[in-house]
Amino acid sequence: MRRYTRTLVAAAIVTTVVAGTAGWASGHAQQPVTGAPVGAEAWRADGLPDPERTSAAGIAAFFEGLSPARQRELVRAHPSVVGNLDGVPPRLRYEANARTLGGEHADQQVLASDPRGRGQVALVYGDLDTAEHVAVVVPGSDIDAGNVRPLTDMAESLRRATHGRTAVVAWAGYTTPLGVGVDAATGELAEAGAERLTRLTDGLAAVGAPAPSVFCHSYGSVVCGLAADRLKAKDLVVFGSPGMRAANVGELNTSARVWAAKDPSDWIDRIPNVEFAGLGHGEDPTDPAFGARRVPADDARGHNGYFAPGTQSLRTFAAIAQGDVR
């Protein structure tokens, strides 16, 4: 009875929020970027593997069979495809994206750059070819190619906390919601993001990188929840999560270890943890009944404070990334 009452109350709250923001939300609804990279038509016309029909492992095998000269010829001829094609060796992707971006993100390792929509980008800190450990940071609302600093701050903080021993991918690789309107309350953007995140981890595996620990912030945890059963990951770590679109860890159908953190001052705690008529994202992953391993976060502050230097959450995140906790 208590659960039923909570669902009705939450439904009323969600309905009120949607009604109150409907005009704003309809004017700012985001269309997810999906499909093959920019330039794919010319790539296919040259008889090259279809980016949408070839697996990341197939792309990796194709590039492995090319001479270095032919690889760089494709970088020059099709930089927007090579730079965004999971399974291509990272060094070639960096070179290709440097060509398409010019001076933007100069001296950075750009693993992906898609100009469509609000723009998407993935930046790498460390060496994916030699790192013993890899982490991927998946952001929540408002992050895109023009507003990537909050994400890169998290990635850089995690890399420092591992003393440079973990390569970290700051992955702004999906269309995020803007603000807290209807897009943030529904799963459409997360579903599209889950496909792209799955492809990313497929690509990392295809080039021989270690299975990553995936750190999922806020709405990014919805993306990770929907992708969980397909992700080639050793850990899923959610923090500031509105839910993972699952009732418990078992429903995620993942072999990865699942961790959850929420600090006492995070406003996400005021969001109803239900799904109703397509709105909301389900149970709180930090609820003991969900079954995730709890990450201590009592000294973190607010919704964005989990990677702050000196916090228990950051120390635990670093230990997870390095495989130092069981």
Secondary structure as UniProt FT lines:
FT   HELIX           2..28
FT   TURN            38..39
FT   HELIX           40..45
FT   TURN            46..47
FT   TURN            51..53
FT   HELIX           56..64
FT   HELIX           68..77
FT   HELIX           79..82
FT   TURN            83..84
FT   TURN            86..87
FT   HELIX           90..101
FT   TURN            102..107
FT   STRAND          109..114
FT   TURN            117..118
FT   STRAND          120..125
FT   TURN            128..130
FT   STRAND          133..138
FT   TURN            141..142
FT   TURN            145..146
FT   HELIX           149..161
FT   TURN            162..164
FT   STRAND          166..172
FT   TURN            179..180
FT   HELIX           182..185
FT   HELIX           188..206
FT   TURN            207..208
FT   STRAND          213..217
FT   TURN            218..219
FT   HELIX           220..227
FT   TURN            228..230
FT   STRAND          235..239
FT   HELIX           249..252
FT   STRAND          257..261
FT   TURN            264..265
FT   HELIX           267..270
FT   TURN            277..278
FT   TURN            285..286
FT   HELIX           288..290
FT   STRAND          293..294
FT   TURN            298..299
FT   TURN            303..304
FT   TURN            306..307
FT   TURN            309..310
FT   HELIX           312..321
FT   TURN            322..323
//
